[in-house]
Amino acid sequence: MGLGIGLVGLPNVGKSTTFNALTKAQNAEAANYPFCTIEPNKAVVPVPDIRLQELAKIVNPERIQHSTVDFVDIAGLVKGASKGEGLGNKFLSNIRETEVILHIVRCFEDDNIVHTEAGIDPLRDVAIIEGELILADIEVLQNRMDRLKKQAKNDKNAVGVLATAEELSEFLADGNLARNFPKADTEEYKQLNHDVRLLTGKEIMYGANVDEDGLLEDSGFVLKLKEHAAKNNCELIKLCAKVEEELVGLEDEEAAEFLSSLGVEESGLEQIIQKGFDKLGLMSYFTAGVKEVRAWTIRKNTTAPKAAAVIHNDFEKGFIRAEVIAYADFVAYGGENKAKEAGKMRLEGKEYIVQDGDIMHFRFNV
């Protein structure tokens, strides 16, 4: 769907290790030296959804297919990235092409793992990365303002956008993220963001990479990062990249037992995938048959015909109606037939807004 989550952070904070675990494949080189990731690695990751397993228990399909989300592992940034230091410029443009930022931050001490800065300090590390993103945003805004000044002579709309750009530039110069700009809900800001794709205007999730002990109890490092995340209205998810990598290849039951032995109920990466899927503005509806139980990815607030088009364009062109059963009803009544008998199947038309978890069957004629 052209939407992705970009993993960012300083070198050697666990990004590539996290990416390896995310994709369940060693296709992002993890090495103990800066810049081991030269080209951005992209992967399509299945979204964990227990509802698919529950539907499969009822339908007993030949296969199960999950919704997916794209992750991009972007090389470690350093001070001066906005001015081209390290591998800066190229990777800032890679970040710009994603919709959500997952910022991996090291929150553990280990003398065997090199850190590009002196000592472990999550807030300093975050300030370095976000400072570079802010500087990059100021630069693209300045270029945009130069063009807007020329347009403003004959275009009233450009006058308003220019004024917003000038205010935003000052806001960023004070060290603030564009996502916190007081006028972020205005049409002028939205137009500006659409034109320049502000890096600091994106949704941000912080991944606090801890050691095994840090999974049970929040360290001082994590507590500081949590405070920063809350201040910026961002999600924070705690994970141990080393543990997540060890989970790769384990069966579901084995993985659950391993996590339980550590006193953890849910994988940090599963939380990241699920939260990321939501932050991208995505959701799933299901089709359930003997061939397959499948989750289909759509944007939130999608109409039934547009949802049908995800399966095949002809479904939208010839859309007649959708047969819909809510997930809870499908499970409660043990399948389609009994849900129908109980009057839980609805016929919905072109204006219907698909709900997360709907089990759907489309009627069409082309």
C-alpha positions in Angstrom: 0.0 0.0 0.0 3.1 2.2 -0.3 3.2 2.8 3.5 6.2 2.0 5.7 7.9 2.3 9.0 11.5 3.5 9.1 13.9 2.3 11.8 16.3 5.1 12.8 18.8 5.6 15.5 22.5 6.1 16.2 24.9 3.4 15.0 25.2 0.3 17.2 21.9 0.8 19.1 20.4 -2.5 17.9 18.6 -1.4 14.8 19.8 -4.1 12.5 19.5 -6.8 15.2 15.9 -5.6 15.7 15.3 -5.7 12.0 16.6 -9.2 11.8 14.2 -10.3 14.4 11.3 -8.4 12.8 11.7 -10.1 9.5 12.6 -13.5 11.0 15.5 -13.6 8.5 19.1 -12.5 8.7 18.8 -10.1 5.8 20.0 -7.0 7.6 23.7 -7.3 8.5 24.2 -6.9 12.2 27.8 -6.0 13.0 29.6 -4.3 15.9 30.8 -1.3 13.9 29.2 1.9 12.6 27.6 2.0 9.1 27.3 -1.7 8.6 24.0 -1.0 6.9 24.8 0.7 3.6 21.6 0.3 1.7 18.2 0.6 3.4 16.8 -2.9 3.9 13.1 -3.3 3.3 10.9 -6.1 4.5 7.3 -7.0 4.5 6.3 -8.2 8.0 3.1 -10.1 8.9 1.0 -8.4 11.5 0.3 -10.7 14.5 -3.4 -11.1 14.9 -4.9 -13.7 17.3 -8.3 -13.3 15.5 -7.0 -15.2 12.5 -6.2 -18.3 14.7 -9.6 -18.1 16.2 -11.3 -18.0 12.8 -9.1 -20.9 11.6 -10.3 -23.0 14.5 -13.8 -22.6 13.2 -13.3 -22.8 9.4 -10.2 -25.2 9.4 -8.8 -23.6 6.2 -5.9 -24.8 4.1 -3.9 -21.7 4.9 -3.9 -18.5 6.9 -2.7 -15.2 5.5 -1.9 -12.1 7.7 -2.0 -8.4 6.9 1.4 -7.0 6.4 3.4 -3.9 7.2 6.6 -2.6 5.5 9.7 -1.9 7.6 12.8 -0.1 6.3 16.1 -0.4 8.2 17.9 2.9 7.7 21.6 3.3 8.3 22.7 4.9 11.6 22.7 8.7 11.6 25.4 10.8 13.3 25.9 14.4 14.2 26.0 16.5 11.1 23.8 14.1 9.0 21.7 17.1 7.9 24.9 18.5 6.4 25.9 15.3 4.8 28.1 13.9 7.5 28.4 10.1 7.6 25.8 8.8 5.2 23.4 11.6 6.2 21.7 13.1 3.1 20.8 9.9 1.4 19.3 8.4 4.5 17.4 11.5 5.5 15.6 11.1 2.1 15.0 7.4 2.9 13.3 8.5 6.1 11.2 11.1 4.3 9.7 8.3 2.2 8.3 6.4 5.2 5.1 7.4 7.1 6.1 6.4 10.7 9.5 6.5 12.4 10.5 3.8 14.8 13.4 5.3 16.8 15.5 2.6 18.4 17.3 3.9 21.5 19.9 2.0 23.5 19.0 1.7 27.2 21.6 -0.7 28.5 25.3 -0.8 29.3 27.7 -3.3 27.7 31.4 -2.6 27.4 31.6 -5.2 24.6 29.4 -3.1 22.3 30.9 0.1 20.9 28.9 3.3 21.3 29.6 6.2 18.9 29.1 8.6 21.8 30.7 8.6 25.3 28.6 6.4 27.6 24.9 5.5 27.5 22.5 8.5 27.6 19.2 7.9 25.8 18.1 11.5 25.9 21.4 12.7 24.4 21.1 10.1 21.7 17.5 11.1 21.0 18.5 14.8 20.9 21.2 14.0 18.3 18.8 12.2 16.0 15.9 14.6 16.4 18.2 17.6 16.1 19.4 16.3 12.7 15.8 15.7 11.6 14.8 19.2 12.8 17.7 20.8 10.8 16.8 18.9 7.7 13.2 20.1 8.1 14.3 23.7 8.5 16.4 23.4 5.3 13.5 22.1 3.2 11.2 24.7 4.7 13.6 27.5 3.7 13.6 26.3 0.1 9.8 26.1 0.1 9.5 29.6 1.6 11.7 31.0 -1.2 9.2 29.6 -3.7 6.2 30.7 -1.7 7.4 34.3 -1.6 7.3 34.4 -5.3 3.9 32.7 -5.5 2.5 35.0 -2.8 2.6 38.0 -5.2 -0.3 36.5 -7.2 -1.7 33.8 -5.0 -3.7 34.5 -1.7 -3.5 30.9 -0.7 0.3 31.0 -0.9 0.3 34.0 1.5 -1.3 31.9 4.3 1.0 28.9 3.7 4.0 31.2 3.7 3.0 32.7 7.1 2.6 29.2 8.5 5.9 28.1 7.1 7.6 31.1 8.7 6.0 30.3 12.1 6.9 26.7 11.8 10.5 27.4 10.9 10.8 29.5 14.1 9.1 26.7 16.1 11.6 24.1 14.8 14.6 26.5 15.4 13.6 26.4 19.1 14.2 22.6 19.1 10.6 21.5 18.7 9.2 18.7 16.6 6.8 19.7 13.8 4.3 17.1 15.1 3.8 19.4 18.2 3.3 22.6 16.2 0.2 24.4 17.6 -1.3 25.0 14.1 -0.7 21.4 12.9 -4.5 21.0 12.4 -4.8 23.9 9.9 -5.2 23.5 6.2 -2.1 25.6 5.6 0.1 23.3 7.6 -1.4 20.2 6.0 -0.6 21.6 2.6 2.9 22.5 3.6 3.5 19.0 5.1 2.1 17.4 1.9 4.5 19.4 -0.2 7.7 18.9 1.9 7.0 15.7 3.9 8.3 17.0 7.2 10.5 14.5 9.0 9.5 15.7 12.5 5.8 15.8 11.5 5.6 12.0 11.3 4.3 9.6 13.9 7.2 8.5 16.1 7.5 5.3 18.2 10.4 4.9 20.5 11.9 1.4 20.9 13.7 1.2 24.2 16.3 -1.5 23.6 17.1 -3.0 27.0 19.0 -6.0 28.4 17.2 -9.0 29.8 17.0 -7.5 33.3 15.5 -4.4 31.9 12.5 -6.4 30.6 11.2 -6.9 34.1 11.9 -3.5 35.7 12.3 -0.1 34.1 15.9 1.2 34.4 16.6 4.9 34.9 17.4 5.0 31.2 13.9 3.8 30.3 12.2 6.1 32.7 13.9 9.1 31.2 12.9 8.0 27.7 9.3 7.4 28.8 9.1 10.9 30.1 10.4 12.3 26.8 7.9 10.1 24.8 5.0 11.3 26.9 6.0 14.9 26.5 5.9 14.5 22.7 2.7 12.4 22.8 4.6 9.4 21.3 4.4 5.6 21.9 7.2 3.9 23.8 7.7 0.1 23.5 10.3 -1.7 25.5 12.2 -4.6 23.9 15.4 -6.6 24.2 16.7 -7.0 20.6 19.0 -9.8 21.7 16.1 -11.8 23.1 13.9 -11.0 20.1 16.6 -12.4 17.8 16.7 -15.6 19.9 13.0 -16.0 19.4 13.5 -16.2 15.6 12.6 -19.6 14.3 10.9 -20.8 17.5 7.4 -22.2 17.2 4.7 -20.1 18.8 4.4 -22.3 21.9 8.2 -22.4 22.4 8.4 -18.6 22.0 5.6 -18.1 24.6 7.4 -20.4 27.0 10.7 -18.6 26.5 9.1 -15.2 27.1 7.2 -16.6 30.2 10.6 -17.7 31.6 11.7 -14.1 31.4 8.6 -12.9 33.1 7.3 -11.3 29.9 3.8 -11.9 28.4 4.2 -10.4 24.9 7.1 -9.9 22.5 8.2 -6.3 22.2 8.4 -6.7 18.4 4.9 -7.9 18.2 3.8 -4.8 20.0 5.9 -2.7 17.6 4.3 -4.3 14.6 0.8 -4.0 15.9 1.2 -0.4 17.1 3.0 0.5 13.8 0.1 -0.9 11.8 -2.3 1.3 13.7 -0.1 4.4 13.5 0.0 4.0 9.7 -3.8 4.3 9.8 -4.4 0.7 8.7 -6.8 -2.0 9.8 -7.9 -5.4 8.7 -11.1 -7.1 7.5 -11.3 -10.9 7.0 -12.5 -13.4 4.5 -13.0 -16.9 5.9 -13.3 -20.0 3.7 -12.0 -23.5 3.5 -9.3 -22.4 1.1 -8.0 -19.7 3.3 -8.7 -17.4 6.3 -7.2 -14.1 5.3 -6.7 -10.6 6.6 -7.0 -7.8 4.0 -5.2 -4.5 4.7 -7.2 -1.3 4.2 -7.0 2.3 5.5 -9.3 3.2 8.4 -12.7 4.7 7.2 -12.7 2.8 3.9 -16.0 2.2 2.2 -17.1 -1.4 1.3 -16.4 -1.0 -2.5 -12.9 0.4 -1.9 -12.3 -2.5 0.6 -13.5 -4.9 -2.1 -11.0 -3.4 -4.6 -8.1 -4.7 -2.4 -9.1 -8.2 -3.4 -9.7 -7.3 -7.1 -10.6 -4.1 -9.0 -13.6 -5.9 -10.6 -15.1 -6.2 -7.1 -15.3 -2.5 -6.8 -16.4 -1.8 -10.4 -19.3 -4.3 -10.2 -20.0 -3.9 -6.5 -23.6 -4.8 -5.5 -23.5 -5.4 -1.8 -21.4 -6.8 1.0 -22.4 -9.6 3.4 -21.0 -8.7 6.7 -20.6 -10.5 10.0 -18.9 -8.9 13.0 -15.9 -10.9 14.2 -17.3 -11.3 17.7 -20.6 -12.7 16.3 -18.8 -15.0 13.9 -16.8 -16.5 16.8 -19.7 -16.5 19.3 -22.0 -18.5 16.9 -19.3 -20.8 15.6 -19.2 -19.7 12.0 -21.1 -18.2 9.1 -24.2 -20.5 8.9 -25.1 -20.2 12.6 -24.4 -16.5 12.6 -26.8 -16.1 9.7 -29.4 -18.2 11.5 -29.1 -15.9 14.5 -29.7 -12.9 12.2 -26.1 -11.6 12.7 -25.3 -11.3 9.0 -26.0 -7.8 7.5 -26.3 -6.7 3.9 -24.4 -3.4 3.5 -24.2 -1.1 0.5 -21.8 1.3 -1.1 -21.8 3.8 1.7 -20.9 1.3 4.4 -17.7 2.0 6.3 -15.8 -1.2 7.0 -15.1 -1.9 10.6 -11.9 -3.6 11.9 -12.4 -7.3 12.1 -15.5 -7.5 9.8 -15.9 -10.9 8.1 -17.0 -10.0 4.6 -18.2 -11.6 1.4 -18.8 -9.4 -1.7 -21.5 -9.7 -4.3 -20.6 -8.1 -7.6 -21.4 -8.2 -11.3 -19.1 -7.2 -14.1 
